[in-house]
Amino acid sequence: MRNLVVVNNLTLDGVMQSPGRPDEDTRGGFRRGGWARPYNDEVMGRVMAERMAVSGSLVLGRRTYEDFHGYWPKQTDNPFTPVLDQTTKYVASTTLSEPLVWQNSVLLKGDAAEAVAGLKQQDGKDLVVLGSGKLIESLLRRDLVDQFVLLIYPLVLGTGRRMFAEGVPSTELRLVDAIPTTTGVLIATYQPAGR
């Protein structure tokens, strides 16, 4: 059985929208995109590279999948692109159809949370969700998330889409690891308290 791990960048007020680039996600008139970039450092790079090395397949919502595909295959001077290209990417979408354009991509059939529950029953390395706010909401409602790795930035935006949106089920979490970076980002690992 595989664990499902959510890995996300969050501001102190819980915003996950558009951390990487100004044009990444402008829904709702969001103009603060690219907020995470000034905080990158060697510690974050090392920790995230170590996590990628031991993680298995990705589970992505449609918007995140399309954004990643539009960006990562064009980046040639980093250790992440080859790993992302070779990793199996399970995509939750009601609008995309197969074959998907990025190599090693598989469209989840039917209800996304039910499909992910089935993937968790298989043997293998952890399944990792990146971005994908709406998908995370559906996974939380089904109690499918086994761990959160949250990169929490010392920044309050006051606006933007949040990972834990209104209506997400109440969940108690237990801190299992915390690594501060040189720029004040806290890489915090949590598990649901009941597990």
C-alpha positions in Angstrom: 0.0 0.0 0.0 1.3 3.5 -0.9 1.0 6.7 1.1 -0.3 9.9 -0.5 1.8 12.9 0.3 0.8 16.5 -0.4 3.8 18.8 -1.1 2.9 22.5 -1.4 4.2 26.1 -1.0 2.1 28.2 1.4 2.3 31.7 2.7 1.6 32.2 6.4 -2.0 33.0 5.6 -2.3 29.8 3.6 -2.1 31.1 0.0 -0.9 28.5 -2.5 -1.8 30.4 -5.7 1.0 31.1 -8.2 4.2 30.7 -6.1 6.5 30.3 -9.0 5.8 33.0 -11.6 3.7 36.2 -12.0 1.7 34.6 -14.8 1.3 31.1 -13.3 -2.3 31.6 -12.0 -4.0 34.9 -12.3 -7.5 33.7 -11.5 -9.6 36.2 -9.5 -7.3 39.0 -10.6 -4.4 37.6 -8.5 -1.3 39.9 -9.1 1.1 38.5 -6.5 2.5 35.6 -8.5 6.1 34.6 -8.1 6.1 35.2 -4.3 8.1 32.1 -3.5 11.1 32.7 -5.8 13.0 35.2 -3.6 13.1 32.6 -0.8 14.9 29.8 -2.6 18.1 28.6 -1.1 20.5 25.7 -0.9 18.7 24.1 2.0 15.3 24.1 0.2 17.0 22.8 -3.0 18.7 19.9 -1.2 15.7 18.9 0.9 13.3 18.9 -2.1 15.8 17.0 -4.3 16.1 14.4 -1.6 12.3 14.0 -1.4 12.0 13.7 -5.2 14.7 11.0 -5.2 12.6 8.7 -2.9 9.1 9.6 -4.1 7.1 7.7 -6.6 4.4 8.9 -9.0 2.8 12.3 -9.1 -0.9 13.0 -8.8 -1.9 16.3 -10.4 -5.0 18.3 -11.1 -5.5 19.4 -14.7 -4.5 23.0 -14.2 -1.3 22.0 -12.4 -0.5 19.4 -15.0 -0.9 21.8 -17.9 1.2 24.5 -16.1 4.0 22.0 -15.3 4.0 20.7 -18.8 4.1 24.2 -20.2 7.2 25.0 -18.0 9.3 22.1 -16.9 10.2 20.3 -20.2 11.6 23.6 -21.4 14.0 24.0 -18.4 17.3 22.3 -19.3 19.8 23.3 -16.6 18.3 21.8 -13.4 18.0 18.3 -11.8 14.2 18.4 -11.7 13.2 18.3 -15.4 14.7 14.8 -16.1 13.0 13.4 -13.0 9.6 15.0 -13.8 9.8 13.7 -17.4 10.5 10.1 -16.3 8.0 10.1 -13.4 4.5 8.7 -13.9 2.0 11.5 -13.7 -1.6 10.6 -12.9 -3.9 13.5 -14.0 -7.3 14.2 -12.6 -9.4 15.9 -15.3 -12.9 15.8 -16.7 -11.8 17.8 -19.8 -8.6 16.2 -21.0 -8.5 13.1 -23.0 -5.8 10.5 -23.8 -3.2 10.4 -25.1 -1.9 13.1 -22.8 0.9 15.2 -24.2 3.6 14.9 -21.6 5.5 11.5 -21.5 4.5 9.1 -18.8 1.2 10.8 -18.1 -2.0 8.8 -17.3 -5.5 10.2 -17.2 -7.4 9.1 -14.1 -10.8 7.6 -15.1 -14.0 8.5 -13.2 -14.1 10.1 -9.8 -10.6 11.4 -9.0 -10.7 10.6 -5.3 -11.9 7.1 -6.0 -9.2 6.6 -8.6 -6.5 7.8 -6.2 -7.9 5.5 -3.4 -7.3 2.6 -5.9 -3.7 3.8 -6.6 -3.0 3.9 -2.9 -3.9 0.2 -2.7 -1.1 -0.7 -5.1 2.5 -1.5 -4.0 5.1 1.1 -4.7 6.6 4.4 -3.6 4.6 7.3 -2.2 2.2 9.1 -4.5 2.9 12.9 -4.4 0.4 15.7 -5.0 1.9 19.1 -6.0 -0.3 22.2 -6.3 -3.7 21.0 -7.4 -5.9 22.8 -4.8 -9.3 21.4 -6.0 -7.9 17.9 -6.2 -6.5 18.2 -2.6 -10.0 19.3 -1.4 -11.6 16.1 -2.8 -8.8 14.0 -1.3 -9.2 15.6 2.1 -12.9 15.0 2.0 -12.2 11.2 1.5 -9.5 11.2 4.2 -6.9 10.0 1.7 -3.9 12.2 2.6 -1.3 10.5 4.7 1.2 13.3 5.0 1.7 17.0 4.2 5.1 18.5 3.4 4.4 22.2 3.6 7.0 24.8 2.7 5.7 27.7 4.8 7.0 31.1 3.7 7.4 34.1 6.0 4.9 36.1 4.0 1.3 37.3 4.3 -0.4 38.1 1.0 -4.0 38.7 2.3 -5.5 37.5 -1.0 -5.3 34.4 -3.2 -6.4 30.8 -3.3 -5.8 28.9 -0.2 -4.9 25.2 0.2 -7.3 24.7 3.1 -10.3 26.5 1.7 -13.6 27.1 3.5 -15.5 23.9 3.9 -12.5 21.5 4.0 -13.0 18.9 6.7 -11.5 19.7 10.1 -8.3 17.7 10.6 -5.8 17.6 13.4 -2.2 17.2 12.4 0.9 16.0 14.1 4.3 17.6 13.3 6.8 14.9 12.5 9.7 17.0 11.1 10.6 20.7 10.6 13.6 22.1 8.7 14.2 25.9 8.6 15.9 27.4 5.5 18.3 30.3 5.5 15.6 32.5 4.1 13.0 31.8 6.9 11.0 29.2 5.0 9.9 26.3 7.3 9.7 22.9 5.6 7.2 21.3 7.9 6.0 17.7 7.6 2.7 16.8 9.2 0.6 13.6 9.5 -3.0 13.3 10.4 -3.0 13.0 14.2 -5.1 9.8 14.2 -2.5 7.8 12.3 
